[in-house]
Amino acid sequence: MHEMSLCESVLQIIEHQAQTQHYRRVTAVWLEIGALSGVEPDAMRFSFEVVMQGSLAEAARLEIIELPGIAWCMPCGRQVPVQQLYDECPHCGSHQLQIVGGDQMRIKELEVE
């Protein structure tokens, strides 16, 4: 379960920002998770609770914003939605797609005190 190590990285970022921005507690964390990122939202929620115990984000609420996968179809020149990496273009059936969105995870926002 790589979500555990992802949550550890999120905690490191939170702790670093707490030192830089001078806050002492995090009450909510918003994560954007792309459909093609390989991150399971339920596993992320579980890991978040475990990793944040004893930290400045221990009681923080985790809000996950799921982003769709988006690709650029080279033959027909359109942006198209994709559910997985090797989908075909819904317009022309081509597999010559370049992923342009939905393959990342990022911290969108923190609510702090």
ZIZI-V513792 format. One line per field, one symbol per residue. psi: psi as a letter, one per 30 degrees, with the letter a starting at -180 (. if undefined). burial: 1 if it has 16 or more other ideal C-beta (glycine too) atoms within 10 Angstrom, else 0. A space follows every 10 residues. Layout:
psi: ???
burial: ???
This chain:
psi: jfeeeeeeee eeeeeeeeee fhlfkkfkkk kkjkfgfgkj eeeeeeeeee efkglfgegk kkkkjkklkk lkjeefhlkk kkflehllkf efglgikkkf lgglkljelk kl.
burial: 0010011001 1001000100 0010010010 1111111010 0001001100 1100011001 0101001011 1110000001 0100000010 0000001000 1110100001 010
